[in-house]
């Protein structure tokens, strides 16, 4: 059988437009190497030139971040789901409050901006 690997939307164009694929392997490393051999264009988006997983790419086994398990040596079984999750950033300018604490300024909704009509 194999392990289900969930492909994030921005990378699907490099994985045959699949949202998920079944890949053989007993560790995350084997799964990822087999995925790269099937979809070579994914490699440059997930790995550096020296073969290290890019810092903004997170991999989960089920709901667990492999960085807190055994990293790429994390074992997988057929009932597991491996998810590739690229980090994202967003929001608007930081606000600094009392005691120097910072938070993101929430964006105004379309309704607050007068964009919705009834």
N, C-alpha and C positions, 0 to 999 in steps of 0.2 A: 504494500500500500504506500505509505509515505506520510509526510507531515504537511498540513495546510500552512502556506505562507501567504499572509495578507500583504498586498502591494498597495502603497498609498497612491492616491489619485495623480499627483504630479509625476510619478515614475511609471505609471501604467503604459505610457507610450513607448517605453524601453523594454516592456515585458509582454509584448504581443497584445497590448490593450486589455490584459487580464486584471481583474480585481483581486484574484487569488490564484495560486497554483499549488499543486501537490508535488513535493520534492522529497526525495529519499535522503536519509541520513540519520545518524544517532546522536549527533551533537549539533549545536547551532553552527559551528564552523563548517561541518560537513554539509549542512543544509545550505548555507550561504555559498560555499564553493560550487555545489551542484547547481544552485540557482544562477550563479555567474557563468557557469559553462553553458547553460541553456540560453541565457539572455545576456550576452557579453556587454551590451551597451549600458547595463545597469552598473557595471563595475566602477566606471569613472564618477558616478554619482554617489556611490556608497563608500568607496575606498580611496585612500590617498595613493600616490604613485608607488610608495614603498609597501603597499599592501595592508595598511592599518585602516580600521574602520574610521570614517570621518567623525570628527567630534560632534557634529550636529545630527548624527544618525543614531537613533535609539532603537534597540531591538528588544522585544518582549517575548517571553515564553508564557503564553496565556496572559495573565495580568501582571507578571513579574518582570521587572527590568533586569536584563541579564548582567548589568554592571554590578548588581547586588547579589548575584548568584556566582557562577563560575565563568562569567564573561562568555567568550566564544566556546569554551569547553563545556558549557551547560548542556547536560543531556536532554534529549527530547524523545518522546514516544509518539506513536501514531495518533493518540487522542489529543495531543497538544496542538496549539495554534501558535505559530511564530508570526509576529507583526513587526513590520519595518515602519518606524515612525520618525520622520524628519522633524527636527525642532523648528518651531516657527516663532516669530516675534510680531508684536503688533501693539496697537493702542496709540495714544497720542502722548503729548509731553508729560514729563514727570512733575508732580506737584510735591512740594516739601512742606510738611506741617510742623507743628510744635515738636520739639525734641529731635528735629532733623529726620524724621521718618518720611520716606518717600512712597508715593503710590502713583499708579497710572490714572490720569484724568480720563474718566469715561467719555466716550464719544456720544454726541447727541443723536437721538434716534431720528428717523425720517419724520415721524409725527411731530417731535419737538421742533424740527426745522421747517414745519409747514408742508411736508412732502406728501402727506396723505390727504385724500379728499373723501368725503362720505357721500 
